[in-house]
Amino acid sequence: MITSISIQLCTVLCLSLAMDKHYKPFCGRSLRPKMKILFRVIGWVSLICSLVVLLLTADDVSIRFVDWLASLSLNIFLVALLHGYLSQRFSRMSNLK
């Protein structure tokens, strides 16, 4: 289950960085189209991989699937907090220069 949750975190982070509004505060420039496609592909493939890992290791699939969805929502929340914190931190650092 921990493997699936860590893969989900990578998933949500990649899918969020595939959007210009989340990528631009970190890098200071807009996202190139090739990078956008790369982040999306990595995000969707890792989401499918986390589900496959869960299904291969689960004893009770229905309960594990509910746990998987709950951990996915928790990972989305954590990445949202991370984006908020890091974008403020990077904006403060750029104001100091």
Backbone as JSON Lines, residues from 0, in Angstrom:
{"i":0,"aa":"M","n":[0.82,-1.2,0.0],"ca":[0.0,0.0,0.0],"c":[0.87,1.26,0.0]}
{"i":1,"aa":"I","n":[1.98,1.22,0.71],"ca":[2.86,2.39,0.77],"c":[3.47,2.66,-0.61]}
{"i":2,"aa":"T","n":[3.79,1.61,-1.33],"ca":[4.32,1.79,-2.68],"c":[3.3,2.48,-3.57]}
{"i":3,"aa":"S","n":[2.07,2.05,-3.48],"ca":[1.01,2.65,-4.28],"c":[0.8,4.12,-3.93]}
{"i":4,"aa":"I","n":[0.87,4.44,-2.64],"ca":[0.69,5.83,-2.2],"c":[1.84,6.71,-2.68]}
{"i":5,"aa":"S","n":[3.06,6.2,-2.63],"ca":[4.19,7.02,-3.09],"c":[4.15,7.21,-4.61]}
{"i":6,"aa":"I","n":[3.7,6.2,-5.34],"ca":[3.53,6.37,-6.79],"c":[2.43,7.39,-7.08]}
{"i":7,"aa":"Q","n":[1.38,7.38,-6.27],"ca":[0.31,8.37,-6.43],"c":[0.82,9.78,-6.22]}
{"i":8,"aa":"L","n":[1.7,9.96,-5.26],"ca":[2.25,11.29,-5.01],"c":[3.02,11.78,-6.22]}
{"i":9,"aa":"C","n":[3.79,10.92,-6.83],"ca":[4.5,11.26,-8.07],"c":[3.5,11.59,-9.17]}
{"i":10,"aa":"T","n":[2.42,10.83,-9.23],"ca":[1.36,11.06,-10.22],"c":[0.77,12.45,-10.11]}
{"i":11,"aa":"V","n":[0.35,12.79,-8.93],"ca":[-0.31,14.08,-8.73],"c":[0.66,15.23,-8.96]}
{"i":12,"aa":"L","n":[1.9,15.05,-8.55],"ca":[2.89,16.1,-8.77],"c":[3.16,16.3,-10.25]}
{"i":13,"aa":"C","n":[3.29,15.22,-11.0],"ca":[3.54,15.34,-12.44],"c":[2.35,15.94,-13.17]}
{"i":14,"aa":"L","n":[1.15,15.51,-12.81],"ca":[-0.04,16.04,-13.48],"c":[-0.26,17.52,-13.14]}
{"i":15,"aa":"S","n":[0.11,17.92,-11.94],"ca":[-0.04,19.33,-11.61],"c":[1.02,20.18,-12.3]}
{"i":16,"aa":"L","n":[2.23,19.65,-12.44],"ca":[3.27,20.41,-13.13],"c":[3.05,20.47,-14.64]}
{"i":17,"aa":"A","n":[2.12,19.67,-15.14],"ca":[1.79,19.73,-16.57],"c":[0.94,20.95,-16.9]}
{"i":18,"aa":"M","n":[0.53,21.71,-15.88],"ca":[-0.24,22.93,-16.09],"c":[0.67,24.14,-15.94]}
{"i":19,"aa":"D","n":[0.49,25.11,-16.82],"ca":[1.32,26.31,-16.79],"c":[1.22,27.06,-15.47]}
{"i":20,"aa":"K","n":[0.03,27.13,-14.92],"ca":[-0.15,27.94,-13.71],"c":[0.56,27.35,-12.5]}
{"i":21,"aa":"H","n":[0.86,26.06,-12.52],"ca":[1.61,25.46,-11.42],"c":[3.1,25.36,-11.74]}
{"i":22,"aa":"Y","n":[3.44,25.29,-13.0],"ca":[4.85,25.16,-13.4],"c":[5.57,26.5,-13.35]}
{"i":23,"aa":"K","n":[4.88,27.56,-13.74],"ca":[5.51,28.87,-13.87],"c":[6.06,29.43,-12.55]}
{"i":24,"aa":"P","n":[5.36,29.29,-11.41],"ca":[5.95,29.83,-10.17],"c":[7.25,29.15,-9.76]}
{"i":25,"aa":"F","n":[7.45,27.9,-10.13],"ca":[8.66,27.19,-9.74],"c":[9.84,27.5,-10.65]}
{"i":26,"aa":"C","n":[9.6,27.54,-11.94],"ca":[10.7,27.7,-12.89],"c":[10.84,29.11,-13.43]}
{"i":27,"aa":"G","n":[9.85,29.94,-13.25],"ca":[9.93,31.31,-13.71],"c":[9.7,31.49,-15.19]}
{"i":28,"aa":"R","n":[9.36,30.44,-15.88],"ca":[9.07,30.53,-17.3],"c":[7.89,29.61,-17.6]}
{"i":29,"aa":"S","n":[7.32,29.81,-18.76],"ca":[6.18,28.97,-19.11],"c":[6.65,27.59,-19.56]}
{"i":30,"aa":"L","n":[5.74,26.68,-19.54],"ca":[6.02,25.28,-19.83],"c":[6.1,25.04,-21.33]}
{"i":31,"aa":"R","n":[7.13,24.34,-21.76],"ca":[7.26,23.99,-23.17],"c":[6.28,22.86,-23.5]}
{"i":32,"aa":"P","n":[5.76,22.81,-24.72],"ca":[4.78,21.78,-25.07],"c":[5.29,20.36,-24.91]}
{"i":33,"aa":"K","n":[6.56,20.11,-25.2],"ca":[7.1,18.76,-25.05],"c":[7.15,18.35,-23.58]}
{"i":34,"aa":"M","n":[7.5,19.29,-22.72],"ca":[7.53,18.99,-21.28],"c":[6.12,18.76,-20.74]}
{"i":35,"aa":"K","n":[5.16,19.52,-21.26],"ca":[3.78,19.34,-20.84],"c":[3.29,17.93,-21.17]}
{"i":36,"aa":"I","n":[3.61,17.47,-22.38],"ca":[3.21,16.12,-22.79],"c":[3.95,15.09,-21.94]}
{"i":37,"aa":"L","n":[5.23,15.31,-21.67],"ca":[6.01,14.38,-20.87],"c":[5.45,14.26,-19.45]}
{"i":38,"aa":"F","n":[5.13,15.39,-18.82],"ca":[4.55,15.36,-17.48],"c":[3.2,14.64,-17.48]}
{"i":39,"aa":"R","n":[2.39,14.87,-18.48],"ca":[1.09,14.2,-18.55],"c":[1.25,12.69,-18.73]}
{"i":40,"aa":"V","n":[2.13,12.29,-19.61],"ca":[2.34,10.85,-19.85],"c":[2.87,10.17,-18.59]}
{"i":41,"aa":"I","n":[3.86,10.78,-17.96],"ca":[4.41,10.21,-16.73],"c":[3.33,10.14,-15.65]}
{"i":42,"aa":"G","n":[2.52,11.18,-15.55],"ca":[1.47,11.21,-14.55],"c":[0.43,10.12,-14.75]}
{"i":43,"aa":"W","n":[-0.06,9.97,-15.96],"ca":[-1.1,8.96,-16.21],"c":[-0.55,7.55,-16.12]}
{"i":44,"aa":"V","n":[0.67,7.34,-16.61],"ca":[1.26,6.0,-16.52],"c":[1.52,5.63,-15.06]}
{"i":45,"aa":"S","n":[1.99,6.57,-14.28],"ca":[2.23,6.25,-12.87],"c":[0.92,6.05,-12.1]}
{"i":46,"aa":"L","n":[-0.15,6.71,-12.5],"ca":[-1.44,6.47,-11.86],"c":[-1.91,5.05,-12.15]}
{"i":47,"aa":"I","n":[-1.77,4.62,-13.38],"ca":[-2.14,3.25,-13.73],"c":[-1.24,2.25,-13.02]}
{"i":48,"aa":"C","n":[0.03,2.56,-12.91],"ca":[0.96,1.68,-12.2],"c":[0.6,1.55,-10.72]}
{"i":49,"aa":"S","n":[0.21,2.64,-10.09],"ca":[-0.17,2.56,-8.68],"c":[-1.41,1.71,-8.49]}
{"i":50,"aa":"L","n":[-2.34,1.79,-9.43],"ca":[-3.53,0.95,-9.34],"c":[-3.19,-0.52,-9.58]}
{"i":51,"aa":"V","n":[-2.31,-0.79,-10.52],"ca":[-1.89,-2.17,-10.78],"c":[-1.15,-2.75,-9.58]}
{"i":52,"aa":"V","n":[-0.27,-1.97,-8.97],"ca":[0.43,-2.42,-7.77],"c":[-0.56,-2.74,-6.67]}
{"i":53,"aa":"L","n":[-1.56,-1.91,-6.52],"ca":[-2.57,-2.15,-5.5],"c":[-3.34,-3.43,-5.79]}
{"i":54,"aa":"L","n":[-3.76,-3.63,-7.03],"ca":[-4.54,-4.82,-7.37],"c":[-3.72,-6.1,-7.26]}
{"i":55,"aa":"L","n":[-2.42,-6.03,-7.52],"ca":[-1.59,-7.23,-7.43],"c":[-1.28,-7.62,-5.99]}
{"i":56,"aa":"T","n":[-1.29,-6.65,-5.09],"ca":[-0.9,-6.94,-3.7],"c":[-2.08,-6.99,-2.74]}
{"i":57,"aa":"A","n":[-3.29,-6.73,-3.22],"ca":[-4.44,-6.64,-2.32],"c":[-5.06,-8.0,-2.04]}
{"i":58,"aa":"D","n":[-5.47,-8.17,-0.78],"ca":[-6.24,-9.35,-0.41],"c":[-7.72,-9.11,-0.69]}
{"i":59,"aa":"D","n":[-8.21,-8.01,-0.19],"ca":[-9.61,-7.64,-0.39],"c":[-9.64,-6.42,-1.32]}
{"i":60,"aa":"V","n":[-9.93,-6.66,-2.58],"ca":[-9.79,-5.63,-3.61],"c":[-10.74,-4.45,-3.39]}
{"i":61,"aa":"S","n":[-11.96,-4.72,-2.97],"ca":[-12.94,-3.63,-2.84],"c":[-12.54,-2.65,-1.74]}
{"i":62,"aa":"I","n":[-12.07,-3.15,-0.61],"ca":[-11.65,-2.27,0.49],"c":[-10.36,-1.54,0.1]}
{"i":63,"aa":"R","n":[-9.45,-2.23,-0.55],"ca":[-8.19,-1.6,-0.97],"c":[-8.43,-0.51,-2.01]}
{"i":64,"aa":"F","n":[-9.42,-0.7,-2.87],"ca":[-9.73,0.32,-3.86],"c":[-10.26,1.59,-3.19]}
{"i":65,"aa":"V","n":[-11.08,1.42,-2.17],"ca":[-11.57,2.58,-1.41],"c":[-10.4,3.26,-0.71]}
{"i":66,"aa":"D","n":[-9.48,2.48,-0.14],"ca":[-8.28,3.05,0.47],"c":[-7.43,3.79,-0.55]}
{"i":67,"aa":"W","n":[-7.34,3.24,-1.76],"ca":[-6.58,3.86,-2.83],"c":[-7.17,5.21,-3.21]}
{"i":68,"aa":"L","n":[-8.49,5.27,-3.32],"ca":[-9.15,6.54,-3.64],"c":[-8.98,7.56,-2.52]}
{"i":69,"aa":"A","n":[-9.04,7.09,-1.28],"ca":[-8.84,8.0,-0.15],"c":[-7.41,8.54,-0.13]}
{"i":70,"aa":"S","n":[-6.45,7.68,-0.4],"ca":[-5.06,8.15,-0.41],"c":[-4.8,9.06,-1.61]}
{"i":71,"aa":"L","n":[-5.51,8.84,-2.71],"ca":[-5.38,9.74,-3.86],"c":[-5.86,11.14,-3.52]}
{"i":72,"aa":"S","n":[-6.98,11.23,-2.82],"ca":[-7.47,12.55,-2.43],"c":[-6.54,13.21,-1.41]}
{"i":73,"aa":"L","n":[-5.95,12.42,-0.53],"ca":[-4.98,12.97,0.42],"c":[-3.73,13.47,-0.3]}
{"i":74,"aa":"N","n":[-3.27,12.74,-1.29],"ca":[-2.11,13.18,-2.06],"c":[-2.4,14.45,-2.86]}
{"i":75,"aa":"I","n":[-3.6,14.57,-3.39],"ca":[-3.98,15.81,-4.09],"c":[-3.94,16.98,-3.12]}
{"i":76,"aa":"F","n":[-4.44,16.78,-1.91],"ca":[-4.42,17.83,-0.9],"c":[-2.98,18.2,-0.52]}
{"i":77,"aa":"L","n":[-2.13,17.19,-0.35],"ca":[-0.73,17.46,0.03],"c":[0.02,18.21,-1.07]}
{"i":78,"aa":"V","n":[-0.22,17.86,-2.32],"ca":[0.43,18.57,-3.42],"c":[-0.09,20.0,-3.53]}
{"i":79,"aa":"A","n":[-1.37,20.21,-3.24],"ca":[-1.91,21.57,-3.24],"c":[-1.25,22.41,-2.15]}
{"i":80,"aa":"L","n":[-1.06,21.84,-0.97],"ca":[-0.36,22.56,0.09],"c":[1.1,22.82,-0.29]}
{"i":81,"aa":"L","n":[1.72,21.84,-0.9],"ca":[3.11,21.99,-1.33],"c":[3.25,23.1,-2.37]}
{"i":82,"aa":"H","n":[2.34,23.16,-3.31],"ca":[2.38,24.23,-4.32],"c":[2.22,25.6,-3.67]}
{"i":83,"aa":"G","n":[1.29,25.69,-2.75],"ca":[1.08,26.98,-2.07],"c":[2.29,27.42,-1.28]}
{"i":84,"aa":"Y","n":[2.88,26.5,-0.54],"ca":[4.05,26.83,0.27],"c":[5.25,27.18,-0.59]}
{"i":85,"aa":"L","n":[5.54,26.36,-1.58],"ca":[6.73,26.6,-2.39],"c":[6.61,27.81,-3.29]}
{"i":86,"aa":"S","n":[5.41,28.09,-3.79],"ca":[5.27,29.28,-4.63],"c":[5.46,30.55,-3.81]}
{"i":87,"aa":"Q","n":[4.99,30.57,-2.55],"ca":[5.24,31.73,-1.7],"c":[6.73,31.84,-1.37]}
{"i":88,"aa":"R","n":[7.35,30.73,-1.11],"ca":[8.77,30.74,-0.77],"c":[9.62,31.21,-1.95]}
{"i":89,"aa":"F","n":[9.31,30.74,-3.14],"ca":[10.06,31.17,-4.32],"c":[9.79,32.64,-4.64]}
{"i":90,"aa":"S","n":[8.59,33.11,-4.4],"ca":[8.3,34.52,-4.69],"c":[9.04,35.41,-3.69]}
{"i":91,"aa":"R","n":[9.16,34.98,-2.44],"ca":[9.93,35.75,-1.46],"c":[11.41,35.77,-1.81]}
{"i":92,"aa":"M","n":[11.93,34.63,-2.29],"ca":[13.34,34.57,-2.67],"c":[13.62,35.45,-3.88]}
{"i":93,"aa":"S","n":[12.69,35.53,-4.82],"ca":[12.92,36.38,-5.98],"c":[12.82,37.85,-5.63]}
{"i":94,"aa":"N","n":[12.05,38.2,-4.6],"ca":[11.96,39.59,-4.16],"c":[13.22,40.04,-3.44]}
{"i":95,"aa":"L","n":[13.96,39.1,-2.86],"ca":[15.19,39.45,-2.16],"c":[16.34,39.77,-3.11]}
{"i":96,"aa":"K","n":[16.28,39.27,-4.31],"ca":[17.39,39.48,-5.26],"c":[17.44,40.86,-5.79]}
